[in-house]
Amino acid sequence: MLSDLFQKQALEIGVIVDKVGRHMRSLGYKVPILTEIVRYNRLQNPPVRPQPFIIATTITTII
């Protein structure tokens, strides 16, 4: 349910960003396109490390 809401919101935001960008470009300003914005704002994934409490719980469950 929330995922549908977020997908619709992302589509609407994309449309608005595109419209605003085209309007600003028509006025003579330089505006990056949406794919450039997404590429530059891409976040790095955090390193995956096992958590000590998960390992301890798993070991006691196995024993």
N, C-alpha and C positions, 0 to 999 in steps of 0.2 A: 504494500500500500504506500509506504513512504518512498520506496524506490521509484514508483510511478510518478509521484509528486516531484521528486528530485529530477527525474528525466524530463518531465514537462518544463520544469523551471529552467533547466539547462538549455533546452531548445528555445524558450522564450528569451533568455538572456543572450543567447547567440544571435537571435534575430535582431534584438535591440542594439547590440554592439555593432552588428553589420550595418544597420540603418544609420546609426550615429556616425560611424566611420565614413560611410559614403557621403553623408551630408558635410562632414568636416573636410573631406577631400575635395568636394565641389566648391568649398570656400577657399581652397588653395593651401590648406594645411597638410602636413605629412603625418599620416596616421598608420601605424602597423595594422596588418590584417589579423584576423582572429587566430589563424594558425601560427603566426609569428609570436603573438602574445602567449599562446599555450606553450609553444616550444621554449620560450625564454623563462616561463614561470614553472616549468616542470620541476617537481620536487624529487629529491633523491630518496630512495627507499632506505629506511634505517637498517643497520646490520641486524641479522637474526642471530640471537644468542639464546641458548637455553636458560630458563630461569631456575635458580637453585631449588625453590620450593616445589616446582613441578617435578624435577628429577627426584627429590626426596619422597614425594607422594607416590610417584610411579614405582620406586624401589620398594617402599613399604607395601604397596598393593601387590607387587609381584611375589614378595616373600610371604 
